[in-house]
Amino acid sequence: MVITPQGDPPGLVLTGTIGAADLEALRSALLDGGTPAHREVRVDMRQVPFLLLGTVRTLVRTAAELAEDGRSLVLDLAPHHEWAIGAVGWANAPGLVMVNGEVRR
């Protein structure tokens, strides 16, 4: 997994495979993402080939942590990622917003 900071609005771009050993680094990067002026932590995940269940759990758990502070985790996802999150029943998790480009789901 490679995490690259993104410009304006601030966010992250994830590329490559996210393994179990990457989950704590992913959580930390998400919690540190964004700024007080931007209540959304934006993450482009379109270059991640697949999502393991542990990755989805980490995303949902971190979105809930962000929601406690009035923030949200906005994931720019490929359609198959969106399907996977919906298939396990977590599409409406607190603080989690799924988009495709600028279209919110």
N, C-alpha and C positions, 0 to 999 in steps of 0.2 A: 504494500500500500504506500502511495505517495500522497502527502497532503501539501497542497500549494495554496498560499493566501491569494485572494482575489481582490480586485480594486474596489470600485464604488457601485453599489453598496458593498460594504466589506463582507467577505465570506470566504469559503474554502472550496477548493476543487479536489476531489478524491479521484485517484486513478489506480488501476491495478487491482489485485486480489486482496480482500480484507480477511486476514486469518484470525484465529483465536488469539494469537499473541499480539495482535494489533488493537484489540478492543479497548484496552485502558488508554492507549495513546489517542484513539479516536474520541473517546469520551472526554478526555482532557482538552483536546483541540476544539471540540464542540462547545464545551462550557466556557472556554476562553475566547470563542469567536464573537464577532459583532462588537459593538461599542454601545455606550449608554445612549447615544443619539439614535442608534439603530436597534430597535427592540427585536428584530428578527436576526437569527443566525442562519445565513443562507449557505447551502451546501449543494454543489453541483456533483452529482453521483453518476452522471450518464456514461462515464468511462470506466465504471466498475462492472465487470462482466456478469457477476452473480452475487446474490446476498445469501449468506449463511444465516440460519435462524439466530445464532448468537449475535450477529451483526444487527439484525432487525430488533432484537431485544435491547441491545445497547442504544440504538437510535430512539426507541420508544421510551426507555427509562430516562435517557438524557433529555428528551423533549419534555417529559413530566417535570424533571428538575428545573428546566428553564421556565416552564409555565408557572412554577411556584414564585418566580421572580418577575412575572408579567412579561416574559419573553416567549418567543416561539422558534421552533426549529423548522425551517423551510427547506424541503428537499426537492431539488430538481432531478427528477428520476426518468429513467427509461421506462417504457410501458410495462415491461416484464417485472421490473422492480415494484412498480405500483401495484401490479396484480399480486405479487408475492405478499406484500404487506396487507393487502385486503384479504387475501386467502386465509391468513392466520387470524384475521379479525381485529387488526390493530390500526386500521386506516383512520379511525376517529379518535385516536389516543390523544389525551390532553397535551396541548402545546405542539402537536405535529401537524404540519401543513405540507401537502404534496402538490407539486406543480410540474408542468411540462412547458418549459419556456416561461412565459408569464401567466399561463392559464392555471389558475388554482383549481384543485380537485376537491 
